[in-house]
């Protein structure tokens, strides 16, 4: 008779998330999570089949806030709410960004988030290839912002070095980098998203905005 399990999947997911937050994505392993739980590495396999399943559990936990209801309103506002939720979820666990990117198509909460966004776009009048292009453009903007904030924030050394390039040789780059250092990441994200959505609206031929329910 198999021994009764002393932990739950929730315990395992919590332990994995703790390892991620404290030690980083590179440190996430079955052995590290087992140690956090206080069990042997082999005992962890009674709960998850492998590292891949462990990552999916963590990704699904992080993305739980994405599947809340979205209030009625203009489609641009609803898309912005969905985009903000993904950015906030990733921002709360920056070391999990590689994991979220890898599993964005095979975790239930991520798939539900995508379905909700596609429904908003469909109601707004985006159809066929236009809806595909709109959804991908929005997701690329959000994921790009998440990765940029984690890997090369505006106030990081990379932007600072670009701002110090000789203006005579790199006038536009030096000036732009200098301005970028003073920009607020949230403002940059929302203004960029608003510009993108306006461009999509024009490209699609002014999709209709459904009235509030």
N, C-alpha and C positions, 0 to 999 in steps of 0.2 A: 504494500500500500504506500503511495507517495506521501511524503511528509506534507503537513498543512503549510500553506504559505503564511509567513509572518509579516509580509508587507503587501501593499496593494500597488496597482499600476500608478496611482496618484503619488504614492511614496517614491516610486522609482523615478517618475518624471520630475518631481520636486528635487530629488537628489541630483539628477542630471543637470537641471537648471542651476542649481547651486554651484556645481562644478564649473559650468559655463561662465556664470557671472563672476566667480572668484578667480578662476585660473585661466579662462579663455578657451576659445574653440579648439585650439591645438591640444589642449589638455583633456578634452572630453574623450573618455574611453570606457569600455565596460569595466575595466579594473578600477578606474578612478571613481565611477559611480558606485560600484560595489563597496569600495572603501568608505564612501560617504554614507552609505546605508548601514555599514557595519556587518556586511555579509561577505562570503567568499565570492570571487569572480564567477565561479561555476554556478553558484546559487542564483546569480542574476539571470542566468539563462532559463530559469523557471518562469520568468516574467516576460522577457522579450527574446526574440529569436536571434537578434544580432544588433550591431551598432546602427544599421540603417533604420530598423524599427524604433530603436531608442530615439534617434534624431526626429523621426516623424512624430512621436509622442510629444517631444519637447516643442517642435514647431506648432503642433496643434494647440498646445497649452498657451503658447505666446500669442497665437492668433485668435484666441477665444473672443476678445473684444470686437473683432471685426464683424461678427455676425449679429450684432444688435440691430434692432429696427432702425430704419432711416426715415426721419420725418418727411412729410410731403413738402414740396416746394419746387422751385425751378431746378431743372435737371443739373445745371452747373453747380448749384449749391449741394445737391445730393452727391454728386461725384466728388466734390471737394471734401465732404464729410467722410466718404469712404477712403479717399486718399489719405486724409489726416489720420484715420484709424490705423492704417498700415504703417505709416511713418512713426506714429506714437508707439505702436507695439514694438517695432524694431528699435526705436530709441530707448525703450525701457530695458532692453537687453542687447546692447551693441555687439557683444561678442557672439551673439547668435545670428548675426546677419548672414554669414556664409551658409549656415544651416537653413535659414528661411528661404534664401534664394534657391538652394538646391531642391527644396521640398515644396516649392510653391504650387506645384501641379499635382502632388500626391498626398496632400493633407486635407481632411474634410473641411475645416474652417476656411482654408485658403480657397478651396473650390467653391464654397458657398459665397465667399466674398466676390469672387469673379462672376458668379451667376447673378448676384445682386447688381453688380455694376452693369452687366450686359442687359439686364432687365430695365435699368434706368435709361440706358442708351436707346434701347428699342422703343420705349415709351416716348422718348424725345424725338424719334423719327429717324434714327440711324438704322440703316438696313444693309444686309448682304456684306459686301466687302467694306463698305463705309463703316459698319459697326466693328468689324475686325480691326481696321486701321485705327479707329478711335480708341478702342479698348487697349490695343497694344501701345499706342502713343502715350496714353495716360499711365499705364503700368510702367513703361520705360522711364517716364519722368519721375515717378515715385521711387522706383528702385535705384535710378541714377542718383537722386538726391540722398537716399539712404546711404549708398556706398560712398558718395563724395563726402558726406558729413563724417562718416566713420574713418575713412582712409586719408582724406585731405581736407579738413575743415578750413573755412575761410580765414581763420586766425592762425593757421598752422605755419610751419616753417617754409613750406613750398610756396605759399602765396606771398609770404614776406620776402623771400629771395627774388621772386619775380618782380615785386614792387621796387626792388633795389637795382634792377637792371639799368644800364646807362640809357637815359631817355633819348640821346642822340641816335642810338642804334635801334632801340626798341620802344619808340614813343607810345604806340598804342598799347602794347602789352604792359609796359611799366605803369602807365596811367590807369589802365583797367584793373590791374592787380591791386594798385593802391586804393582804388574805390572799393573793390571787392572786400578788402580787409575790414572796412567799416560797415559792411552790410549785415543786417540781422538775418540769420539762416531761415527763420520762420517767414519773415517778410519775403525773402528771395524765393522760397518754395511756393508761397501762395501767389505771388505776382507771376511767377513763371507758369504755374498751373492755370491761372486765369487767362494768361495770354494764349496758352495751348488750347484751352477750351473754346476761346473765341475764334481761334483759327480753325478748329474742327467744325464749329458752327457754320462758318462761312464756306468752308470746303464742302460741307454736306448740303449746302443750299438752304440755310436757315431752318434747321429742324424745329418742329413745334415744341413749345414748352407746355406740358400738361398742366391743367389747373390743379390747385391743391385739392386733395381728397376730402 
